[in-house]
Amino acid sequence: MPTSNPFNTAPATVLIIDDSPVIHTILKSLFEDTYRIEHAFDGVEGLLKITELSSSICAILLDVMMPRMSGLDVLKKLHALGISHQIPIFLITAESSSATTQSAYDLGVMDVINKPFVPYVVKRRVNSVIELFQTKKQLRHVISLQTDKLESQSRTIIDLNYGIVECLATAIEFRSVMSGEHVRRIHDITYYLLRHTVLGEGVSQSEIDAISMAAIMHDVGKIAIPDSILNKPSKLTPEEFEIMKTHTIKGYELLESIPQMHRLQAYPYALDITRHHHERWDGNGYPDGLKGDEISIWAQIVAIADVYDALISKRVYKDALDSRTAIEMIIDGQCGVFNPDLLKCFLEAVPEINKLYLPKPQPVVKTK
């Protein structure tokens, strides 16, 4: 029996669908202290279990090669029913072909785990995604409740939604083994460039505030990227990079799917920034291949802020670079081509921007 569950009112059942009793035993031992465990030994039985228990299932661990119905056939049915968007599904398989992996991701799996697997790695990856899914559901529930209760107090609702969005963005940064300081710095750099350079000419103070708030949402789509790619300590393969690139579209779709977001002043800027912060001035960015002034100035600002912060910050796949080296890489086009006017304003602002990276003073503890 489970001894604890971080979400007491959330779905708390892990469903294992695999024809191997040994795999069932291993996976059960990993999760039974936290979740209830249900078992199915082929695809047909698995679908019946999902139909019966869908409201209580928090994750599905699915094998590929099974009698009566394969894991991919199960996925196709779940995808058609929209269940793959509601419950995180993990494909656990000895079939490691790129075609199988691509098909699985196209059908909505959160991660593909190859056999033989390392148990503690599987446990961490599955638990991380379960928590993120439950947090997302809880955030939507909280927004819905607050909207019903405080319809006449729009300012309160807006403040609450901003706070929730910031928490979600920060949670995603923690998932990618970074602190929430990244999204705060992107906010601050965006604000500074709009407020103190010619880039913000014609932009009102309320718009600057909204754009800066929207900037923190630039990477919300990473919630849909598997841990194995998001936290990979080495260079991504071309196939993995294609999956990583989808975070722009996934983020755009996530923001669109939250009705309460639509009333925020930051909403249209957030949609634009989330989708287009990897576009480049010469048209060689993604996902839409925009070029020149087809890219909004706020998406361009977030793009260069994101690149600079990534270069001078430590990540799982690299050490931090010094500011001079980072600037040389940006000027040389090693991180893509940027608007010359934007680049000029950014270089002039670097001394002020670098103050964001100074160690924060520690509070003085008085002793008697």
C-alpha positions in Angstrom: 0.0 0.0 0.0 1.3 3.5 -0.7 2.6 5.4 2.3 2.5 8.9 0.9 1.4 10.9 -2.1 2.3 14.5 -2.8 -1.1 15.2 -4.2 -3.6 13.7 -1.8 -6.7 14.6 -3.9 -5.0 13.8 -7.3 -5.1 10.6 -9.3 -2.8 8.2 -7.5 -2.7 5.0 -9.5 0.2 3.9 -11.8 -1.0 1.4 -14.5 1.6 -1.0 -15.7 0.8 -2.7 -19.1 3.4 -5.3 -19.9 3.4 -9.0 -20.7 6.5 -9.7 -18.6 5.8 -10.6 -14.9 9.4 -9.6 -14.1 9.0 -6.1 -15.4 5.7 -5.8 -13.4 7.6 -6.8 -10.2 10.4 -4.4 -10.8 8.2 -1.4 -11.6 5.8 -2.2 -8.8 8.7 -2.2 -6.3 9.7 1.3 -7.6 6.3 3.0 -7.2 4.2 1.0 -4.6 5.4 3.1 -1.7 3.9 6.3 -3.3 1.1 5.1 -5.6 -1.5 2.4 -6.0 -0.4 -0.1 -8.6 -2.7 -1.7 -11.2 -1.5 -4.4 -13.7 -2.5 -5.4 -17.2 -0.6 -8.1 -19.2 -1.6 -7.2 -22.7 -3.0 -4.2 -24.7 -6.6 -5.3 -24.6 -6.6 -5.8 -20.9 -4.8 -2.4 -20.6 -7.5 -0.5 -22.5 -10.1 -2.1 -20.3 -8.2 -1.0 -17.2 -7.9 2.5 -18.5 -11.6 2.7 -19.3 -12.4 1.5 -15.8 -9.9 3.6 -13.8 -9.1 6.6 -16.0 -10.1 9.2 -13.4 -7.6 7.7 -10.8 -4.7 7.0 -13.1 -1.7 9.4 -12.8 0.7 7.5 -15.2 0.7 4.6 -17.7 3.8 2.5 -18.2 3.4 0.8 -21.5 5.3 -2.0 -23.2 5.5 -2.2 -27.1 5.7 -5.9 -27.9 2.6 -7.6 -26.3 0.1 -10.3 -27.3 -3.4 -9.4 -28.7 -2.6 -5.7 -29.1 0.8 -3.9 -29.3 1.7 -0.9 -27.3 1.7 1.3 -30.4 -1.9 0.1 -31.2 -2.9 1.0 -27.6 -1.3 4.4 -28.1 -3.2 5.1 -31.3 -6.5 4.4 -29.5 -5.6 6.6 -26.5 -4.4 9.3 -28.8 -7.7 9.2 -30.7 -9.6 9.5 -27.4 -7.4 12.4 -26.2 -6.2 10.4 -23.2 -2.6 10.9 -24.1 -3.0 14.6 -23.4 -4.7 13.9 -20.0 -2.5 11.2 -18.6 1.3 10.9 -19.0 2.3 7.8 -20.9 5.7 6.2 -20.8 6.7 3.7 -23.4 9.0 1.1 -22.0 10.5 -1.0 -24.7 13.4 -3.1 -26.0 12.5 -1.9 -29.5 14.8 1.1 -29.9 14.4 2.0 -33.5 14.0 5.6 -34.4 10.7 4.9 -36.3 9.2 3.4 -33.1 10.4 6.3 -31.0 9.1 8.9 -33.5 5.7 7.2 -33.7 5.5 7.1 -29.9 6.2 10.8 -29.6 3.7 11.6 -32.4 1.1 9.7 -30.5 1.6 11.7 -27.3 4.0 9.7 -25.1 5.9 11.8 -22.6 9.0 9.7 -22.6 10.5 6.5 -24.2 12.5 4.4 -21.8 14.6 1.7 -23.3 15.1 -1.8 -21.8 17.2 -2.7 -19.9 16.6 0.4 -17.8 18.2 1.7 -14.6 15.4 1.6 -11.9 16.2 4.8 -10.0 16.4 6.8 -13.3 13.0 5.5 -14.3 11.6 6.4 -10.9 12.9 9.9 -11.1 11.7 10.5 -14.7 8.2 9.2 -14.1 7.8 11.0 -10.7 9.0 14.3 -12.2 6.4 14.2 -15.0 3.6 13.0 -12.7 4.2 16.0 -10.4 4.3 18.4 -13.4 1.0 17.0 -14.8 -0.7 17.3 -11.4 0.7 20.8 -10.8 -0.7 21.9 -14.2 -4.1 20.4 -13.4 -4.1 22.1 -10.0 -3.2 25.4 -11.5 -6.0 25.2 -14.0 -8.4 24.2 -11.2 -7.3 27.1 -9.0 -7.6 29.6 -11.8 -11.1 28.3 -12.6 -12.2 28.5 -9.0 -10.8 32.0 -8.5 -12.5 33.2 -11.7 -15.9 32.0 -10.6 -15.5 33.5 -7.1 -13.8 36.8 -8.0 -15.4 37.8 -11.4 -16.1 41.3 -10.2 -12.6 41.8 -8.9 -10.6 41.6 -12.2 -7.5 43.1 -10.8 -7.2 40.4 -8.1 -7.7 37.7 -10.7 -5.0 39.2 -13.0 -2.5 39.4 -10.2 -3.3 35.8 -9.2 -2.9 34.5 -12.8 0.4 36.4 -13.2 1.7 34.7 -10.0 0.6 31.3 -11.1 2.1 31.7 -14.6 5.4 32.8 -13.0 5.3 29.8 -10.6 4.7 27.5 -13.6 7.6 29.0 -15.6 9.9 28.8 -12.6 8.8 25.1 -12.0 9.8 24.3 -15.5 13.2 25.9 -15.0 13.7 23.7 -11.9 12.7 20.7 -14.0 15.5 21.5 -16.3 17.9 21.6 -13.4 18.1 25.3 -13.3 16.9 27.8 -10.7 14.1 30.2 -11.2 16.6 33.0 -11.6 16.7 32.4 -15.4 13.1 33.5 -16.0 13.6 36.5 -13.6 16.6 37.6 -15.5 14.8 37.3 -18.9 12.1 39.5 -17.4 14.6 42.1 -16.1 16.7 42.2 -19.3 13.5 42.6 -21.4 12.3 45.4 -19.2 15.6 47.2 -19.2 15.9 47.1 -23.0 12.4 48.4 -23.5 12.5 51.0 -20.8 16.1 52.4 -21.3 16.9 52.0 -25.0 15.4 53.2 -28.3 13.9 49.7 -28.7 11.1 50.8 -26.5 10.2 54.0 -28.3 6.4 54.2 -28.8 5.8 51.4 -26.2 3.8 52.6 -23.2 4.8 51.7 -19.6 1.8 49.4 -19.2 2.9 47.6 -22.4 6.4 47.3 -21.2 5.2 45.7 -18.0 3.0 43.3 -19.9 5.8 42.4 -22.4 8.3 41.8 -19.5 5.8 39.6 -17.7 5.1 37.7 -21.0 8.9 37.1 -21.4 8.9 34.8 -18.4 6.6 32.4 -20.2 9.0 31.9 -23.2 9.9 28.4 -22.3 6.6 27.0 -20.9 6.5 24.5 -23.7 9.4 22.6 -22.2 6.8 21.0 -19.9 6.2 18.7 -22.9 9.8 17.8 -23.5 11.0 14.5 -22.0 13.6 14.6 -19.2 15.9 12.4 -21.2 16.2 15.3 -23.7 15.7 18.3 -21.5 18.5 17.2 -19.1 20.8 15.4 -21.4 24.4 16.3 -20.4 25.7 16.0 -23.9 24.9 17.2 -27.4 21.4 16.3 -28.7 21.1 14.1 -31.7 19.3 15.6 -34.7 16.2 13.7 -33.8 16.3 14.9 -30.2 16.9 18.5 -31.3 13.8 18.3 -33.5 11.8 17.2 -30.4 13.4 20.0 -28.4 12.4 22.6 -31.0 8.7 21.7 -30.5 8.7 23.5 -27.2 7.9 26.7 -29.1 4.7 25.2 -30.6 3.8 23.3 -27.4 4.1 26.5 -25.3 2.0 28.4 -27.8 -0.7 25.7 -27.6 -0.5 25.5 -23.8 -1.2 29.3 -23.4 -4.0 29.1 -25.9 -5.6 26.3 -24.0 -6.0 28.3 -20.7 -9.1 30.5 -21.2 -8.3 32.7 -18.2 -5.0 33.7 -19.9 -6.9 35.4 -22.8 -8.0 38.4 -20.7 -4.5 39.3 -19.6 -2.8 42.2 -21.3 0.3 40.0 -21.5 -1.5 37.3 -23.4 -0.9 38.3 -27.0 2.8 39.1 -26.3 3.2 35.8 -24.5 1.8 33.9 -27.5 4.2 35.7 -29.8 7.3 35.4 -27.6 6.7 31.7 -26.7 6.4 30.8 -30.4 9.0 33.1 -31.9 11.9 33.5 -29.4 14.0 31.2 -31.5 13.4 33.0 -34.8 16.4 34.7 -36.3 16.9 37.9 -38.3 18.1 36.0 -41.4 15.2 33.6 -41.4 17.2 30.6 -40.2 15.4 30.3 -36.9 12.3 28.2 -36.0 9.5 27.2 -35.9 8.1 29.5 -38.7 11.3 30.7 -40.4 10.4 34.4 -39.9 13.0 37.0 -40.9 13.7 40.6 -40.4 10.8 42.8 -39.2 8.4 39.8 -39.5 9.7 39.1 -36.0 8.3 41.4 -33.3 10.8 43.5 -31.4 9.7 41.9 -28.1 10.3 38.4 -29.5 13.7 39.6 -30.8 14.6 41.1 -27.4 13.7 37.9 -25.5 15.7 35.9 -28.1 18.9 37.7 -27.4 18.3 37.8 -23.7 17.8 34.1 -23.7 20.9 33.4 -25.7 23.1 35.6 -23.5 21.8 34.2 -20.3 22.3 30.6 -21.5 25.9 31.3 -22.5 27.0 32.9 -19.2 25.1 30.5 -17.0 26.0 26.9 -16.1 23.8 24.3 -17.6 23.8 20.5 -17.4 25.6 20.2 -20.7 28.2 23.0 -20.3 30.0 25.4 -17.9 29.3 29.1 -17.8 31.2 31.3 -20.2 32.5 34.8 -19.3 30.6 37.8 -20.6 33.3 38.8 -23.2 33.3 35.3 -24.8 29.5 35.2 -24.8 29.4 38.6 -26.6 32.0 37.6 -29.1 29.9 34.5 -30.0 26.8 36.6 -30.4 28.5 39.1 -32.6 30.1 36.4 -34.7 26.7 34.8 -35.4 27.5 31.6 -33.6 24.1 31.8 -31.9 22.2 32.9 -35.0 21.9 36.3 -36.7 20.3 39.2 -34.8 18.9 42.6 -35.8 21.9 45.0 -36.0 19.9 47.7 -34.2 19.0 45.3 -31.5 22.6 44.1 -31.2 23.8 47.7 -30.8 21.3 48.5 -28.0 22.1 45.2 -26.3 25.9 45.8 -26.3 25.4 49.2 -24.9 23.2 47.7 -22.1 25.6 44.9 -21.2 27.2 46.7 -18.3 23.8 47.2 -16.6 22.6 43.7 -17.6 25.7 42.1 -16.0 24.7 43.6 -12.7 21.9 41.1 -12.6 24.5 38.3 -12.3 26.4 39.8 -9.3 26.0 37.8 -6.1 23.1 39.1 -4.0 24.1 40.5 -0.6 23.3 38.1 2.2 21.2 39.4 5.1 23.2 40.4 8.2 22.4 38.2 11.2 22.7 40.1 14.4 24.0 38.3 17.4 23.7 39.3 21.0 
